[in-house]
């Protein structure tokens, strides 16, 4: 664990330099095991602007960070503020451990971003890191199959291209995630949101999974098994990246970071996730966020720090240096040149408005199981599409 204590200075007492006693100390837990330069700069300025305030900034690895924050809060010794996965928000809100965020209504968040931190109309976190997904294509494989490497716009076009690869090369047409892992749910939701589907209504909390859109998506996922790598239930997204690099699959879905993780000799094309019959091209919207804990005694200051660290210039610095999908419309903030208007980025921003959030439930493992069971059921042909969706919707009711 890396611990960083940032103080406001020292005063001399009886000829000896002694650390100044802070009037207020904010305990800030930063998940991820490191403190990004952009965030550190905000903390330094916040201390300079607030005399007598120190920020005890503690960077904790993801594997233990969220549990540590929750344990401290449940024990009555909450951190003042923490950066953590937005998927924890419902659990913390339901257990009265955090307070609602005070989002600036003028802040130009990208459409749909606030849905990733909103539960039944209440916003519980300040979004601070944002990702979307797109389709990667290996044009060398696709062209070797006798096809033109043009981005498929619909599911039918994607399947036809994948089938052409299978019929004419040694590679699989598409990489499909089906392992008991969280990104199996994420991969499925990229297709569901590209078909107009909804999991949980963020305004009402209503379960919307049992729908025509979900059935169409699950049917398509099952169809993709015919043109996918062997044994999809053994594979998760990062392993699909390895198959892509090895020339064993022609297409798969990943985030913007995937582009630089692919072999330089691959002639790759990036495109929005193709649209299903009932929707437009979409993506899953995933955020990490800053939360303010209840009972620290520093809630007002914590809100100020959260607002500062997620504000325009500071947020832009983090987004651009970390290679994240832009969380704000920075053009609306007056920036004339922005990093995400060129290169691969339009493929990751074009679908923000038609995307949907990672669903917020109290027990994330239960949510993951809902989708894993449904996806594995269709991959292994254990049941019909109709029954699998009906069962998944009932399981989601239990998770809610």
C-alpha positions in Angstrom: 0.0 0.0 0.0 1.3 3.4 -0.9 0.6 6.2 1.6 1.1 9.9 0.8 0.7 12.5 3.4 0.5 16.0 2.0 0.8 18.8 4.6 0.4 22.6 4.5 3.8 23.3 5.9 5.4 23.6 9.3 5.9 26.1 12.0 8.9 26.6 14.3 8.2 26.0 18.0 10.9 26.5 20.7 13.6 26.4 17.9 12.4 23.0 16.6 10.5 22.5 13.3 7.3 20.7 14.0 4.5 19.8 11.6 1.6 22.2 11.8 -1.6 20.8 13.3 -4.2 20.9 10.6 -7.5 22.4 11.5 -9.1 19.8 9.3 -7.7 16.6 7.6 -9.5 14.9 4.8 -8.8 11.2 4.3 -8.9 10.6 0.6 -8.7 7.0 -0.6 -7.6 6.7 -4.2 -8.3 3.2 -5.7 -5.8 2.0 -8.3 -2.6 2.0 -6.3 -1.2 5.2 -7.7 -2.0 8.9 -7.7 -2.3 10.4 -11.1 -0.4 13.6 -11.7 -3.5 15.5 -12.7 -5.3 14.5 -9.5 -2.3 15.4 -7.4 -2.1 18.8 -8.9 -5.8 19.5 -7.9 -5.1 18.3 -4.3 -2.1 20.5 -4.0 -4.1 23.5 -5.2 -7.0 22.6 -2.9 -4.7 22.7 0.1 -3.1 25.9 -0.9 -6.6 27.5 -1.3 -7.9 26.2 2.0 -5.6 27.3 4.9 -5.4 24.8 7.7 -6.7 21.9 5.6 -4.6 18.8 4.7 -5.5 15.9 2.5 -4.2 12.5 3.6 -4.2 10.9 0.1 -3.9 7.1 0.3 -3.5 5.1 -2.9 -4.7 1.6 -2.5 -4.7 -1.2 -5.2 -8.0 -2.0 -6.7 -8.0 -5.5 -5.3 -8.4 -4.3 -1.7 -9.4 -0.6 -2.1 -13.2 -0.7 -2.3 -13.4 -3.2 0.5 -11.2 -1.0 2.7 -13.4 2.0 2.1 -16.6 0.1 2.9 -15.1 -1.5 6.0 -14.0 1.8 7.4 -17.3 3.4 6.7 -19.3 0.5 8.2 -17.1 0.7 11.3 -17.9 4.4 11.9 -14.5 5.7 10.7 -15.3 6.6 7.1 -12.8 8.3 4.7 -13.9 11.8 3.8 -13.8 11.0 0.1 -12.9 8.2 -2.2 -12.3 7.4 -5.8 -13.8 4.0 -6.6 -15.9 2.0 -9.1 -19.4 3.4 -9.7 -20.7 -0.2 -9.4 -20.4 0.2 -5.6 -22.8 3.2 -5.4 -26.0 1.3 -4.7 -24.5 -0.8 -2.0 -23.1 2.3 -0.3 -26.3 4.4 -0.8 -28.6 1.6 0.5 -26.5 1.3 3.6 -26.5 5.1 4.3 -22.7 5.3 3.9 -22.5 8.1 1.4 -24.2 11.4 0.6 -25.6 12.5 -2.7 -23.3 14.3 -5.1 -23.7 18.0 -5.6 -23.4 18.0 -9.4 -23.2 21.4 -11.1 -26.3 21.5 -13.3 -24.3 23.5 -15.9 -21.5 20.9 -16.2 -21.7 19.6 -19.8 -21.4 15.9 -19.1 -21.6 13.7 -22.2 -25.1 12.3 -22.6 -25.8 9.3 -20.5 -22.7 9.7 -18.2 -24.7 10.7 -15.2 -26.9 7.6 -15.6 -23.9 5.6 -14.5 -24.0 7.2 -11.0 -27.8 7.8 -10.7 -30.2 5.6 -8.8 -33.9 6.3 -9.0 -33.3 10.0 -9.7 -30.5 10.6 -7.2 -26.9 11.1 -8.2 -24.5 9.5 -5.8 -21.1 10.1 -7.4 -19.0 12.5 -9.4 -17.9 10.7 -12.6 -14.2 10.8 -12.9 -13.1 8.1 -15.4 -15.2 7.0 -18.4 -15.0 4.2 -21.0 -16.9 3.1 -24.0 -16.4 0.2 -26.4 -16.0 -0.3 -30.2 -15.4 -3.1 -32.7 -11.8 -3.9 -33.8 -11.3 -5.6 -37.1 -8.1 -7.3 -38.5 -8.3 -6.2 -42.1 -5.5 -8.6 -43.1 -7.6 -11.6 -42.1 -10.8 -10.1 -43.6 -9.2 -9.3 -46.9 -7.5 -12.8 -47.0 -11.0 -14.2 -46.8 -11.9 -12.4 -50.1 -13.9 -9.6 -48.5 -13.5 -5.9 -48.4 -12.5 -4.6 -44.9 -15.4 -2.2 -44.4 -16.9 -1.6 -41.0 -20.2 -3.6 -40.6 -23.0 -1.4 -39.7 -25.6 -4.1 -38.7 -25.5 -7.4 -37.0 -26.4 -9.1 -40.2 -23.3 -7.5 -41.9 -21.1 -8.5 -39.0 -22.3 -12.1 -39.1 -21.8 -12.3 -42.9 -18.3 -11.0 -42.6 -17.4 -13.4 -39.8 -18.9 -16.3 -41.7 -16.8 -15.3 -44.7 -13.7 -15.4 -42.5 -14.5 -18.9 -41.1 -15.3 -20.3 -44.6 -12.2 -19.0 -46.3 -9.4 -18.8 -43.7 -8.1 -20.7 -40.6 -9.2 -17.9 -38.3 -12.4 -17.5 -36.4 -14.7 -14.7 -37.5 -15.3 -13.1 -34.1 -14.0 -13.3 -30.5 -16.8 -14.0 -28.0 -16.6 -13.7 -24.3 -18.4 -16.3 -22.1 -16.2 -16.9 -19.1 -17.5 -16.4 -15.6 -16.1 -12.9 -15.4 -17.5 -9.4 -15.3 -16.6 -8.5 -18.9 -18.8 -11.3 -20.2 -21.7 -9.2 -19.0 -20.1 -6.1 -20.4 -19.6 -7.7 -23.8 -23.2 -8.8 -23.9 -24.4 -5.3 -22.9 -22.5 -3.7 -25.8 -24.8 -5.7 -28.1 -27.9 -5.2 -26.0 -27.5 -1.4 -25.9 -26.9 -1.5 -29.7 -30.3 -3.1 -30.0 -32.2 -0.5 -27.9 -32.3 -2.6 -24.8 -32.5 -1.5 -21.2 -31.5 -3.4 -18.0 -32.7 -1.1 -15.2 -34.5 2.2 -15.6 -32.2 4.7 -13.8 -35.1 7.0 -13.0 -37.5 4.4 -11.5 -35.3 1.4 -10.7 -37.6 -0.8 -12.7 -36.3 -4.1 -14.1 -36.5 -3.9 -17.9 -34.5 -6.9 -18.9 -37.4 -9.1 -19.9 -37.9 -7.6 -23.4 -38.0 -8.3 -27.1 -34.6 -6.4 -27.4 -33.0 -8.8 -24.9 -34.3 -11.8 -26.7 -33.0 -10.6 -30.0 -29.6 -9.9 -28.5 -29.3 -13.3 -26.8 -30.4 -15.0 -30.1 -27.6 -13.1 -32.0 -25.0 -13.9 -29.3 -25.9 -17.6 -29.8 -25.6 -17.2 -33.5 -22.2 -15.7 -33.2 -21.0 -19.0 -31.5 -21.1 -20.5 -35.0 -18.4 -18.1 -36.2 -16.5 -17.6 -32.9 -13.4 -19.2 -31.4 -13.7 -22.7 -29.9 -15.2 -22.8 -26.4 -16.3 -19.2 -25.7 -17.1 -20.0 -22.1 -13.4 -20.3 -21.4 -12.6 -16.8 -22.7 -12.8 -13.3 -21.3 -12.1 -10.0 -23.1 -8.4 -9.6 -22.4 -7.8 -13.1 -23.7 -9.7 -12.2 -26.9 -7.1 -9.4 -27.3 -4.4 -12.0 -27.3 -6.3 -14.1 -29.9 -6.6 -10.9 -32.0 -2.9 -10.3 -31.7 -2.2 -13.9 -32.7 -4.3 -13.7 -35.8 -6.8 -16.2 -34.6 -9.9 -14.0 -34.6 -10.9 -11.3 -37.1 -13.1 -9.1 -34.9 -13.8 -8.4 -31.2 -15.1 -5.6 -28.9 -12.7 -3.7 -26.7 -12.1 -0.2 -25.2 -9.9 2.5 -26.7 -6.9 1.2 -24.8 -7.0 -1.9 -27.1 -5.7 0.0 -30.1 -2.2 0.5 -28.5 -2.2 -3.1 -27.1 -2.4 -4.7 -30.6 0.6 -5.7 -32.6 1.9 -2.9 -34.7 1.9 -5.1 -37.8 -1.8 -5.7 -37.7 -3.8 -3.6 -40.2 -6.6 -2.8 -37.8 -9.9 -1.0 -38.3 -12.0 0.4 -35.5 -15.7 0.9 -35.8 -18.8 1.4 -33.6 -20.5 -1.8 -32.4 -22.9 -2.7 -35.2 -26.6 -2.0 -34.7 -29.2 -4.7 -33.9 -32.6 -4.8 -35.6 -34.3 -2.8 -32.9 -31.7 -0.1 -32.1 -28.8 2.1 -33.1 -25.1 1.4 -32.6 -24.4 1.7 -28.9 -22.0 0.8 -26.1 -21.8 0.1 -22.4 -21.0 3.3 -20.4 -18.8 2.5 -17.4 -17.5 5.1 -15.0 -15.4 5.3 -11.8 -16.4 8.1 -9.6 -15.6 10.3 -6.6 -17.9 9.7 -3.6 -18.4 11.7 -0.4 -18.8 9.6 2.7 -21.3 10.4 5.4 -20.2 11.0 9.0 -16.6 12.2 8.4 -17.4 15.7 9.6 -15.8 17.1 6.4 -18.7 16.6 4.0 -18.7 20.2 2.7 -15.0 20.3 2.1 -15.1 16.9 0.5 -17.8 18.1 -2.0 -15.6 21.0 -2.9 -12.6 18.8 -3.5 -14.7 16.3 -5.5 -16.0 19.2 -7.7 -12.5 20.5 -8.2 -11.0 17.2 -9.2 -13.8 16.5 -11.7 -13.9 20.0 -13.2 -13.1 21.0 -16.7 -9.4 21.6 -17.0 -8.5 19.0 -14.3 -10.8 16.3 -15.8 -9.6 17.0 -19.3 -6.0 16.6 -18.2 -6.9 13.2 -16.7 -8.9 12.1 -19.7 -6.4 13.0 -22.3 -3.3 11.7 -20.5 -4.9 8.5 -19.4 -6.5 7.8 -22.8 -10.1 7.8 -21.6 -13.3 8.5 -23.4 -14.1 12.2 -22.7 -16.4 12.5 -19.8 -17.4 16.1 -20.6 -18.2 17.9 -23.7 -15.0 20.0 -23.6 -16.0 22.0 -26.7 -18.9 23.3 -24.6 -16.3 24.5 -22.1 -14.6 26.6 -24.7 -11.8 24.3 -25.8 -11.1 24.8 -29.5 -8.9 21.7 -30.0 -9.7 18.4 -28.3 -7.9 15.1 -28.5 -11.0 13.0 -29.2 -12.0 14.5 -32.6 -9.4 12.6 -34.6 -7.9 9.1 -34.9 -9.9 6.3 -33.5 -11.8 8.4 -31.0 -14.9 9.2 -33.0 -15.8 5.5 -32.9 -15.8 5.7 -29.1 -17.7 9.0 -28.8 -20.4 8.5 -31.5 -22.2 5.9 -29.5 -22.2 7.7 -26.1 -25.7 9.1 -26.6 -27.2 5.7 -27.5 -25.2 3.7 -24.9 -26.4 2.5 -21.5 -24.9 2.3 -18.0 -23.3 -0.6 -16.2 -26.4 -1.6 -14.0 -26.2 -0.5 -10.4 -27.2 -3.1 -7.9 -26.2 -3.8 -4.3 -24.5 -7.1 -5.0 -22.5 -6.9 -8.1 -21.6 -10.6 -8.1 -25.3 -11.4 -8.3 -25.7 -9.1 -11.3 -22.7 -10.7 -13.0 -24.2 -14.1 -12.4 -27.5 -13.1 -14.0 -25.8 -12.3 -17.3 -23.2 -15.1 -17.1 -25.9 -17.7 -16.6 -27.9 -16.3 -19.5 -25.0 -16.0 -21.9 -23.5 -19.4 -21.0 -26.9 -20.9 -21.3 -27.2 -19.9 -25.0 -23.6 -20.7 -25.8 -24.0 -24.2 -24.5 -27.6 -24.5 -25.8 -28.8 -25.4 -22.4 -32.2 -23.8 -22.9 -34.3 -21.6 -25.3 -33.7 -17.9 -25.7 -37.2 -17.2 -24.3 -36.6 -19.3 -21.1 -33.1 -18.0 -20.5 -34.3 -14.3 -20.7 -37.3 -15.0 -18.5 -35.1 -16.7 -15.9 -32.5 -13.9 -16.1 -35.1 -11.2 -15.5 -36.4 -13.1 -12.4 -32.8 -13.4 -11.1 -32.3 -9.7 -11.6 -35.5 -9.0 -9.5 -33.8 -11.0 -6.7 -30.5 -9.0 -7.2 -32.4 -5.7 -6.9 
